[in-house]
């Protein structure tokens, strides 16, 4: 394991923007979990434990800027990742945010496991160009 690199500001901003968009979309689409106090909890799945460190740093920056949103990272080993996520999506318990390997993308779209967030993002008036 190498020395952790600092998280570039642009990465933190991109991650925060993406998490915010996903969080807002999750609130409007029934994903994620919202407590009676209005706090939102999102789950973020990925397969690379080396990348997890950097994402957790970016998530910490995001959570500080958005104290009503918390994010849990779930690391699933790559050999099990597609099967586990597909089963979770099918049962309605999949993560709110996740990495996807390009070859799986078309299958998950075809099977109706992915939702186009563009209408929710537009409805929430989120500027994705930042």
C-alpha positions as semicolon CSV with decimal commas, in nm:
position;residue;x (nm);y (nm);z (nm)
1;X;0,000;0,000;0,000
2;X;0,143;0,334;-0,103
3;X;0,138;0,674;0,059
4;X;-0,209;0,831;0,032
5;X;-0,218;1,116;-0,217
6;X;-0,406;1,435;-0,133
7;X;-0,746;1,456;-0,295
8;X;-0,733;1,717;-0,572
9;X;-0,983;2,001;-0,523
10;X;-1,143;1,932;-0,862
11;X;-1,203;1,569;-0,761
12;X;-1,367;1,673;-0,436
13;X;-1,586;1,926;-0,622
14;X;-1,684;1,669;-0,887
15;X;-1,760;1,405;-0,627
16;X;-1,958;1,651;-0,417
17;X;-2,155;1,769;-0,720
18;X;-2,228;1,414;-0,825
19;X;-2,327;1,309;-0,474
20;X;-2,548;1,613;-0,436
21;X;-2,719;1,545;-0,768
22;X;-2,766;1,182;-0,678
23;X;-2,891;1,277;-0,333
24;X;-3,148;1,517;-0,468
25;X;-3,253;1,270;-0,733
26;X;-3,274;0,998;-0,469
27;X;-3,503;1,215;-0,259
28;X;-3,740;1,267;-0,547
29;X;-3,731;0,911;-0,678
30;X;-3,769;0,717;-0,354
31;X;-3,410;0,585;-0,338
32;X;-3,184;0,648;-0,044
33;X;-3,329;0,678;0,301
34;X;-3,468;0,987;0,463
35;X;-3,530;1,012;0,836
36;X;-3,817;1,199;1,001
37;X;-3,573;1,485;1,062
38;X;-3,517;1,520;0,687
39;X;-3,165;1,380;0,697
40;X;-3,070;1,177;0,390
41;X;-2,851;0,870;0,391
42;X;-2,697;0,743;0,066
43;X;-2,500;0,427;-0,003
44;X;-2,207;0,434;-0,248
45;X;-2,077;0,102;-0,384
46;X;-1,739;0,050;-0,546
47;X;-1,499;-0,239;-0,601
48;X;-1,151;-0,090;-0,561
49;X;-1,026;-0,062;-0,202
50;X;-0,742;0,166;-0,317
51;X;-0,989;0,418;-0,461
52;X;-1,211;0,393;-0,153
53;X;-0,965;0,602;0,051
54;X;-0,986;0,899;-0,188
55;X;-1,362;0,875;-0,223
56;X;-1,406;0,874;0,154
57;X;-1,203;1,197;0,170
58;X;-1,421;1,353;-0,100
59;X;-1,735;1,233;0,077
60;X;-1,614;1,393;0,401
61;X;-1,581;1,727;0,218
62;X;-1,929;1,679;0,069
63;X;-2,086;1,587;0,405
64;X;-1,930;1,892;0,569
65;X;-2,086;2,114;0,301
66;X;-2,419;1,924;0,323
67;X;-2,470;1,825;0,688
68;X;-2,814;1,676;0,623
69;X;-2,669;1,415;0,385
70;X;-2,453;1,122;0,493
71;X;-2,290;0,869;0,265
72;X;-2,175;0,516;0,346
73;X;-1,920;0,348;0,121
74;X;-1,965;-0,023;0,055
75;X;-1,663;-0,193;-0,100
76;X;-1,751;-0,514;-0,285
77;X;-1,469;-0,727;-0,431
78;X;-1,464;-0,700;-0,811
79;X;-1,534;-1,071;-0,882
80;X;-1,865;-1,042;-0,689
81;X;-1,955;-0,684;-0,777
82;X;-2,176;-0,723;-1,086
83;X;-2,371;-1,019;-0,951
84;X;-2,421;-0,859;-0,607
85;X;-2,536;-0,524;-0,744
86;X;-2,761;-0,682;-1,005
87;X;-2,930;-0,892;-0,733
88;X;-2,967;-0,586;-0,509
89;X;-3,113;-0,376;-0,791
90;X;-3,356;-0,653;-0,882
91;X;-3,475;-0,673;-0,521
92;X;-3,494;-0,294;-0,485
93;X;-3,211;-0,271;-0,231
94;X;-2,923;-0,154;-0,454
95;X;-2,690;0,131;-0,365
96;X;-2,787;0,487;-0,447
97;X;-2,451;0,564;-0,610
98;X;-2,214;0,312;-0,762
99;X;-1,931;0,245;-1,000
100;X;-2,026;0,067;-1,318
101;X;-1,806;-0,117;-1,563
102;X;-1,894;-0,010;-1,918
103;X;-1,988;-0,359;-2,048
104;X;-2,249;-0,392;-1,771
105;X;-2,402;-0,055;-1,846
106;X;-2,598;-0,157;-2,156
107;X;-2,725;-0,472;-1,985
108;X;-2,843;-0,281;-1,678
109;X;-3,013;-0,020;-1,896
110;X;-3,181;-0,289;-2,107
111;X;-3,297;-0,471;-1,794
112;X;-3,442;-0,148;-1,651
113;X;-3,203;-0,141;-1,355
114;X;-3,079;0,213;-1,423
115;X;-3,277;0,536;-1,428
116;X;-3,204;0,846;-1,632
117;X;-3,140;1,117;-1,372
118;X;-3,144;1,404;-1,623
119;X;-3,516;1,487;-1,569
120;X;-3,474;1,488;-1,189
121;X;-3,160;1,701;-1,213
122;X;-3,339;1,949;-1,441
123;X;-3,646;1,956;-1,214
124;X;-3,422;2,029;-0,913
125;X;-3,252;2,310;-1,110
126;X;-2,904;2,164;-1,050
127;X;-2,630;2,319;-1,261
128;X;-2,411;2,025;-1,364
129;X;-2,161;2,248;-1,549
130;X;-1,983;2,347;-1,227
